[in-house]
Amino acid sequence: MAATLHVGRGRRLLRQLLREQAPSLTRLFFTSAPCRRGHPQKKKWATTTPRIPATRMALQIFDMNYGTQFGSLWPSIRISLLSEQKYGALFNNFCDVKLVTQQLEDLNAIDFIWEAQNAVKDLDSMAEQGAREQVLSPETQTELCEPRDQPVSFISPNIKCYTFPRGDISLFPQAKPDILGILGYYLLNAASVLPVLALNVQPGDLVLDLCAAPGGKTLAILQTGCCRELAVNDISASRIDRLHRILHSYLPEQLINKVKITRKDGRNWRDLNDTCYDRVLVDVPCTNDRQSLKEEENSIFKYGRKEERKMLPMLQLQLLVAGILAAKPGGEVMYSTCTLSQLQNEYVVEGAVELLKVEHGITVQVADLSYFRRLFQSTFSFYQDCRLGELILPNLSANFGPMYFCKLQRLN
Ligand SMILES: C[S@@+](CC[C@H](N)C(=O)[O-])C[C@H]1O[C@@H](n2cnc3c(N)ncnc32)[C@H](O)[C@@H]1O
């Protein structure tokens, strides 16, 4: 079932943003947008104005925006963002599987994907038995059927990710190389695995990872063992170097040779390549909310990066449009960020859907991923009021995320 699009509101906001920040791009993307002349004078700051640290600036901006966006939920999200995040251990199927499984189980960690799939199987057999013996009321049977409606087969196979149970804040030790130098697991924010699971890569698929470095999600895609071809791209040379190092620490040489790595501006992907992909991951640069509250270095909230920050939704929109143009008709595209910002999440999706319709005559349908909420509710805190896609909220008892993901299907 396609989710309802409230294109008008997102479009208005995005257009307002673009008008303020990039009038020429507004004309390019929204043909009907009026050209505004005479910008109001920018406020001039005295050179002596004290510059506050980027982390404090980030918190001030989040308080202002997210206080309004999330209302009474914000204080709890805020404290969780400021606290230590929880990690997940993405299992590497190319290691000594038995040994590493044992190590992770000895730590009392659980593969949350396996656990969710098992819970659905248990519900299946309960519902079947209930129907056979006629011991369940029709209401209970309906309730049981709900989480079973979306089959587990909609989840990419072979991806395993271990986490500690809710409320358990134990830490994973760093993975150690085996005799072949291969590492058994990759530590990441476990919510990062969800967009890859929802991308649902199928055997023989041509897959593109448009903004791939340093490669956590690339590694998850490769665990499926399904890709006929995987094209991996990022614009940053230093981050591509990191991606190379990560792939060499986790994968056998013959598999690495199958990954096509490029360093291009993803916005121009279509001009440079004519392959049509079955699946495209567009994991865009964003305000990276959790990291922005912790790290000064390279922060997008630094004084000198204000303009770049304001242009982020525009860059995200262009990357998402490029990702959809790279997909074949019927192909599926996953848009993801690690921010809570509506302007960088739902509004970008709405803007891209609208733009593709107007500029390219391409219809895109937003997929309903709400079955993820039911499947993974014991591991993650899902935001209940997300209109398009799904948003994982940081929560002290399950301190993952933020992670926004939204699947789009290109129809023509
Ligand atoms: C959120 S990070 C990707 C994280 C990665 N998918 C992972 O799971 O490890 C966003 C990436 O987008 C890249 N990027 C920024 N602008 C880009 C562009 N115009 N084209 C391609 N990549 C871009 C950045 O260098 C950065 O590595």
The ligand as an ORCA input file, in Angstrom:
! r2SCAN-3c Opt
* xyz 0 1
  C      26.067      9.462      5.568
  S      27.545      9.330      4.723
  C      27.438      7.737      4.010
  C      27.667      6.628      5.000
  C      27.754      5.258      4.346
  N      26.608      4.963      3.524
  C      27.921      4.160      5.366
  O      26.962      3.465      5.683
  O      29.038      3.987      5.858
  C      27.301     10.343      3.347
  C      28.404     10.275      2.313
  O      28.002     11.067      1.196
  C      29.171     11.516      0.569
  N      28.794     12.610     -0.341
  C      28.569     13.916     -0.064
  N      28.244     14.570     -1.184
  C      28.241     13.670     -2.191
  C      27.987     13.735     -3.588
  N      27.652     14.888     -4.168
  N      28.106     12.615     -4.324
  C      28.455     11.431     -3.737
  N      28.715     11.312     -2.418
  C      28.597     12.418     -1.654
  C      30.064     11.915      1.729
  O      31.412     11.944      1.337
  C      29.752     10.828      2.745
  O      30.706      9.815      2.683
*
